[in-house]
Amino acid sequence: MIFYSEEKYLVRFFISSHTVRVVKRENGKKQIYKLDKLPNQQDLFDILENFLNDLNQSPVVDNRKQNTIQVNQIDVNKNKRIITGVVDSGLYGINSKLV
């Protein structure tokens, strides 16, 4: 989607929907894991929550690719298994927010 703001700047944003599956393929067979019952008793929700909390504490800066990513706000509802927040990402000199 492309829009023009009041200041006549070109504004682009993208809305994405994602499906996450954890699949183990071995000997021609495919096993799909439930996200709360990964191997070694791991839960993808907990892994993702820890990852986003780490990004909230210290942003990642890739000097070679000249980009950054950080989480400025995160809300976790463990009962409903919902994580919402704002992820800031951008190239050097360009900033964008992913909500």
C-alpha positions in Angstrom: 0.0 0.0 0.0 1.3 3.4 -0.8 -0.1 6.7 0.6 0.8 10.3 0.4 0.9 12.2 3.7 -0.2 15.8 4.1 3.4 16.9 3.7 3.4 15.2 0.2 5.9 12.6 1.3 5.5 9.1 -0.1 4.6 6.8 2.8 4.7 3.0 2.4 3.6 0.4 4.8 3.2 -3.3 4.6 0.8 -5.6 6.6 1.9 -9.1 6.9 0.3 -12.2 8.3 2.5 -15.1 9.4 2.0 -18.7 10.3 4.6 -20.5 12.4 5.1 -24.2 12.3 7.9 -26.3 13.7 8.6 -29.3 11.5 11.1 -32.1 11.9 11.9 -34.0 8.7 13.7 -37.3 9.1 13.9 -40.4 6.8 11.3 -39.0 4.5 8.8 -38.5 7.3 7.5 -35.1 8.5 6.5 -34.4 12.1 4.7 -31.2 13.0 5.1 -30.1 16.6 2.6 -28.2 18.7 4.0 -24.8 19.5 3.7 -25.3 23.2 5.3 -28.8 23.1 8.5 -28.5 21.2 11.4 -31.0 21.7 13.1 -30.7 25.1 9.9 -29.5 26.7 10.3 -26.0 25.1 7.4 -23.6 24.4 7.8 -21.3 21.4 5.7 -18.6 23.2 8.4 -18.5 26.0 11.2 -18.5 23.4 9.6 -15.6 21.5 8.8 -13.7 24.7 12.5 -14.0 25.9 13.8 -12.9 22.5 11.5 -9.8 22.4 12.4 -8.9 26.0 16.1 -9.1 25.1 15.5 -6.8 22.2 13.7 -4.4 24.6 16.7 -4.3 26.9 19.4 -3.9 24.2 18.8 -3.2 20.5 20.6 -5.1 17.8 22.9 -3.0 15.6 24.4 -4.6 12.5 27.2 -2.2 11.4 28.0 -4.3 8.3 24.5 -4.2 6.9 23.8 -0.8 8.5 20.5 -1.6 10.1 19.0 -1.8 13.6 16.1 -3.5 15.4 14.8 -3.0 18.8 11.5 -3.4 20.8 10.2 -0.3 22.5 7.1 -1.6 24.0 5.9 -5.2 24.7 2.7 -6.5 26.3 2.4 -10.2 27.2 -0.8 -12.1 28.1 0.3 -15.6 29.0 -3.2 -16.8 29.7 -4.4 -15.9 26.1 -0.9 -16.6 24.7 -0.8 -13.1 23.0 2.3 -10.9 22.6 1.8 -7.4 21.2 4.2 -4.5 20.9 6.1 -2.1 18.8 9.3 -3.2 17.0 11.4 -0.4 15.6 13.6 -1.4 12.6 15.5 0.6 10.1 18.5 1.2 8.0 20.9 3.9 9.0 19.2 7.2 8.4 15.7 5.5 7.8 13.4 4.5 10.7 10.2 2.5 10.6 7.9 1.0 13.2 6.4 -2.5 13.0 3.4 -2.8 15.2 
